[in-house]
Amino acid sequence: MRNYSILLVYFISLLFPQKPSQILGFWLFESMTTITKGKREEITILYKDDKNIESLEFKKNGLIIFDVLNDGINKTGKGVWYADETNVAIIVDSDTTYGRYEITGKSLTIVTNEEETKEYYGYSTILKYQKD
């Protein structure tokens, strides 16, 4: 499995050869909106509060450092990231997140989409961060 992860990182680096400078730095979580695409669309919004805090740090060398407190459960770690001018891939352990991103002023928005399967409805997630 480790060899598969290494190959995946290599191929993603070919797709996203440069690190856009505007995404570099330390970002603080503001909100997450999840839109579930079922028989009836459902929207859930989670805002930053005492129990939901997150920070991301995109480093120039491709390292991403995260610190997440979600409902009182803390998770910290490192991964790798790749981006072009509109798309970002974040790999942490065996999880890979692909999405589109936009930076306006000091705001970062990352949008991810999951297609519907036989077991799950499809959904979109909109994550908003502020530059520290």
Beta strands, then each sheet from edge to edge (+ up, - down):
strand 1: 25-37
strand 2: 42-47
strand 3: 52-58
strand 4: 63-70
strand 5: 73-83
strand 6: 87-92
strand 7: 95-104
strand 8: 107-114
strand 9: 122-131
sheet 1: 2+ 1- 3+ 4- 5+ 6- 7+ 8- 9+
end
